[in-house]
Amino acid sequence: MYRPSPSFAEAREDRLRRGYGVVDSVRADTDVQGKKRTAERRFRHDLPVVDLASPDLQSVAEAVRKACVDSGFFYVTNHGIQDELLAAVFAESKKFFELPLEEKMLLQRNSGHRGYTAPYDEKLDASSKFQGDLKESFYIGTVRDVDMQNDPNQWPPEERFPSWKDTMKLFHATALAASKRIISLIALSLDLDAEFFSNIGALDCPSEVLRLLHYPGEVNESDNGNYGASAHSDYGMITLLATDGTPGLQICREKDKEDWKDVHHIEGTLIVNIGDLLERWTNCIFRSTLHRVVSVGKE
């Protein structure tokens, strides 16, 4: 049976040396054609790039495990999301965020946590001295056609955004499919069956959310030192991030140190990071890494 390295015991001790707590139990009670593909290649700051189309599942699983233990961040290629779809999502998102604030506020986030949040509405780092983070966002959840009357999602007016809803629905579904492929690889990296998380019901009622994000270019003098998104870790299993090439994302591998490293855009990839839930389920062997978005003077 395939058993990736380092072993759980070795990884556990390494995590303890770095100051991460370890819990005693884990409970899942919550919701290139013509060339041999390689599972991993290295990029800046040692974040691996994992090829989801590689036929060598053992190498892929080893690459995923190493990334989850070392940094909690990695890139994926051949993820199944077409460039044209991503371009459409960015274009529709840009069109919405260019609206006047009063129009966007008509779709303010509701009790189902779907819709628009304005700048300063969210503060991811509670210790921040600022009122809130600079970003604005729009939350979209799963659209289940059989229950459209109870759909908590909010949508811009169709007469002005005729393609918006269909574009976001398609992207949401495609990104979810990519997420499930990655979760299967994560299961293999833990020396489990590829369908482990599905078989135990962990994916039965997923709370997946598509969040469109916009970070301002110029900021007021009063916001000097503020962040587009202040330091935080994500709370779910995994996050998939599509970027448009604008820099700003940084990670801090060690939670007790201010050692921030840039995460660079790589064309054609998605960025994947581990969330708190998966860190908990693996007894803190996989790490949910602090990250933030700094202002770079560009939207």
N, C-alpha and C positions, 0 to 999 in steps of 0.2 A: 504493500500500500504506500502511496506517495505521502511523504511526510516532510513538509518544507522546513527549512532552517531559518533563523534560529529556533530552538525548541521553545515551547511555552515557558518552561522553567527559566531558561536563559533570558528570554524577553522580559519575563516578570521581574527578575532580579535587576535587569538593566533599567526598567521603569522605576523601580524603587530607588536605585542610585540617583536617578534624575529628579527625585522628589515627588513623583506621582503616587497617589494613594492606590492601594489595591484592595478590592472588596473580596469577600470570601465566597460569594455565590453570585450566579447570574440568573436572573429571571426574565423571561420574555412575556410579561403580562401586560404589555401595551400594544395599544393598538399596533499587389505590386507584382503585379502579374509577371511571371517568368523569373522571379527571384524568390529565394527563400525568405520568408518573413521572420523577423526576430521579435521576441515578445517585449523587449525593453531596449531603449537607448537612453543615454544620459543627456541632460541639458543643464542650464545654469543652475547653480545652487543644488545640484544633485537630485532634482526632482525627476523621477523616471517618466518616460513616455511609453505607455502600454498599448500595444496593438491588439485591439479586440478581434481582429480577423486572423490572428496567428493560429495555425493548427496545433501548435505546441502548447497545450493547455497547462502542462506541468510548469513550463517556463513562465507562462502568463501568471499562473497562481503564485509562483515564487516572487515575481516582480511586484504583484499587488501586495503580497504579505510584507515584503521588505519596505514598500512605500508606506503602508499603514502603520508599521512599527516605528519607522524612522521619522517620518514627518507628518503623516496623516493627509498628505497632499500628493497627487500625481496627475498626469495628463493621460487622456485616451485618444487614440486615433481609430478610424474606421468604426465609428460609433453608430452609424446609420442615419444620422441627421444630415440631410442634403444642404449644401451651401446655399442653394436658392431659397430654401425654407428659412434658414437663419437670416439671410439678407432681408427677407420679407418681414420677419419678426422685428428686426432692428429698425426697419423703415416705418412699420406701423407704430412701434413704440415711440420713435422720435416724433412722429406726427402728433401723437397724443400729448406727450410732455411739452410740446411747443404751444399747447393751448393756454389761454389765460388762466390764472389760478382759480378764479371764480367759476369757470366752466369745469375745471377738473374737480373742484370740490363738490359738484353735483353728484359725483360718483364716489364720495368719501367712504372709506372703509366701513362696512356695516357690522352688525353683531355676529355675522358668519365669517368675519375676517376676510372679506372679499371686497376689492375696490382700491381706491386711491388713498395714499397717505402723503401728506405735504411735507416739505422740509421742516425740520425740527420736531416733527410729530413723534419720532422714535429716537431713543437714546440707548444704544446697545451696551455701552459701558456706563454703569450706574455711577462710577466715580468721576465721570467727566464733569468739568466745571461749566460746560456749555448747556444751553437749554435743551438742545437735541442735536442729532446728526444732520449733516447738510443734504443728504440724499432725499429724493422723493421716489415713491414706488407705487406699483399697482399689482394687487394680488389676484390670481385666478386659480380656482380649484378645478377638480374634475367636473366635466359636464356629462351627466348621464341622461341620455335622451329619453329614457323611460320615465324620468321624474322631472321633466322640465318645469312643472309648476312650482316645485319646491327648490329650484336651482338658486343657491345663494349668490351666484356670480352676478356681477354688474358689468354692463357693456356700454361703450360709447354709442351714440346714436348711429343707426345703420345708414341713414342718408348721408352722413358725413364720413363714416368709416365703413364702407360696404364690405371690405375684405377682412376687417379686424377680427371679428369673432371666429370665422372659419380658420384664419391663419393661426390664431392662438390655440384653438382646439386641436388642430393638427400638430402643432409644435408640442403641446402638452402631452398628447398621446405618444408621439415619437420619442420624446425625452423620457417618458415613463418606461417605454420599452427598452431604451438604452440603459436606464437605471437598473432594471431587472436583470439584464445581462451582466452588469457589473456586480450586482449583489450575488449572482450565481458564482462569479469568479471569487468573490470574497469568501463565500462558503467553502469553495475548493481550497482557498489559501489557509483556511482553518482546519484542513483535513476532514472536511465534512462533505456530504453528498451535495452536488451542485444545486439541487432543489430543496435543500434543508430548510431555508427560511420560508419558502412557499409551503412546504409540507407541514410545518408546525403552526401555520396560520399567521405568521408575522406580516404577510402581505395581503391578508384577506380584506382589511379595511384601511388601506394606506391613506395617510393624510398628506398626500403629495400636493404641493402648491407651486405654481409657476409665478415667479415674482419678477416683474420688469423693474429695472433700476435706472435712475438717471442721476448723475453727479454733476453739480454745477462747475463751470469753468472758473470765472472770476468770483471771488468771495469778498464780502465786506470786511473792512478793517477789524470790526468787532469779532469776526470769525477767524482771525489769524490764529492758527494752532488747532482749530477744529478739524474734524475728520468727516469725509464723505460717509464713512461707516466706522464708528469707533470700535475698539478692540472687543472681540467676542468669539465664542465658539458656537457652532450650530447645534441644535438640540435633537435632530433626527438621526436617521441611519447614515445617509450620505447626501451630499449636495453636488449637483452638476452645475457648472458655471460656464456659460458661453460669453466670450468677451469680443469687443470690436477692435482691439488693438490699442486702446487707450490705457496707459500704465496707471498704477496707483495701488494695486493689490499687494499687500505684504503679509508675511506669516512670521510668527515667533514660535520656534520649535519648543523652547523651554518656557513654561508658564511663569517661572519665577525670575526671568531675566528679560531685560529690554534689548533683545538682539533681533531686530526686524530685518527680514530679507525680502527683496522684491520677487514677485512671481510674474514672469514675463509671458506675454501673449505668444502662442505658437499657432500659426495659421493651420486651420483644419482640425484642431484638437478641442476637446472640452477639458476643463479643469475639474477634478473630482476631489472632494475632501470628506473626511470622516466626521460624523457628528457624535454628540455626547451619548446617544443611545447605544451606538455600536461600541464606543469605548467602554460603556458600562457592561454590555453583554460579553465582552472579551476580557473582563477582569482588568481593564486598563492596559492591556497589551497593545491594542490599537489605540492611537492617540487622536483625540479631538483637539485640533490645534488652534490656538488663538490666531486670528487674522483681522485685518482692518483695511480700509481704503483711505489713502492719503490724497489730499488735493494736489493736483499737478498743473493747475492753470488751464485745463482743457476739459471740455465736456466729455 
